Amino acid sequence: MEAAHKCRIVSWGHTEVTDDPRFEALSQAEFIKRKMSEAARRQLLGEAEHNSDEAIAREEADWISKTGITRRVFFGGSTSELAAIAAKKCLAKAQILPGQLDVIIGGTNTGPGYPSLADHIKLALGDSTSSAVCWDISEACPVGAISVFNGWSIVRSGIGRYVLVVCAEKATTLAPADNWLAANLFGDASFGLLLSVGDKESFQFFDGHCLPFDGNIDKVVKTEHGFSQDGPSVHKFVGREVVDTIVQAARAADLDPGDIDHFIPHQPSGKTLELLRRKLQSAWPTFSGHFHDNVGFTGNVSGASTGSVISRKTEQGIIKPGDLVFVSTFGSGLSIFNYGFRA
């Protein structure tokens, strides 16, 4: 990819339960006990057992067997406050001041609307002299990857030297707690990514697809009471179209799957990730890198899922400098967005 400016990754940041007392990590059993109403528990567990620890444990085991999710993170503040935590951590790692930023991009499906999430992030960073311009992007679960692409485009164009991308999701608000068939999937999280002009390009490729035809537009939709999805159809979509775009993107970017150190997909559920893992093993027989599956202890955090994994694994030293990382996101639309970078 040739352009006047190269874009480098400066730093990542992400939220952890220990960042703020408003975070709480709940098991599925604790969710049933603390978040669901008594009426919903009666409907789920039956009149006689709606407060029974044994019945709750059985239901928890059933949920875990279907979703692969044992624990989820809930944040008691706003999406804007959630975003600000990751933004501040990201800038602190880079030792960059808010006043040095040229652009702040907010990615969210659960944000404040307007004023934008990015506006609120700028306010939270606290520098009233900052000249950074702000805007938001929304595109369901691929929004984190698309926001990274937008930030990369700004740096490459020369419009901004320092671009802060922040994706924040209070995905636990996507479905009311009493709608347990949907609500047992989601968690809250945010990540930040600082991009800058550099001597060496960090990104290998970007690859996006929007496929709303043949009824796909109705497979995952926002509703008055949260969201609804055609789970079996979306599951098949991941196993077919998503895998096909992954294979095609790697081929177009001239990437040998055997050279990829980390594959980081969107984290919807354990069941979907296992399907993706099996299909990818068949399509990429030479791939021997890490397939990252973290949904079990975070829940589905929508657009914040892949960036949070990247930031956490980078901080832990699992993703090392120079590693080749392939990221794949997918969601409502139905949409797919893939990208690759060198850590």
Buried (B, 14 or more C-beta within 10 A) or exposed (E): EEEEBBBBBBBBBBBBBEBBEBBBBBBBBBBBBEBBEEEBBBBBBEEEBBEBEEBBEBBBEEBBEBBBBBBBBBBEBBBBBBBBBBBBBBBEBBEBEBBBBBBBBBBBBBBBEEBBBBBBBBBBBEBEEBEBBBEBBBBBBBBBBBBBBBBBBBBBEEEBBBBBBBBBBBBBBBBBBBBBEBBBBBBBBBBBBBBBBBEEBBBBBBBBBBBEEEEBBEBBEEEEEBBBBBBEBBBEBBBEBBBBBBBEBBEEBEBEBEEBBBBBBBBBBBBBBEBBBEBBEEBBEEBEBBBBBBBBEBBBBBBBBBBBBBBBBBBEEBBEEEBBBBBBBBBBBBBBBBBBBBB
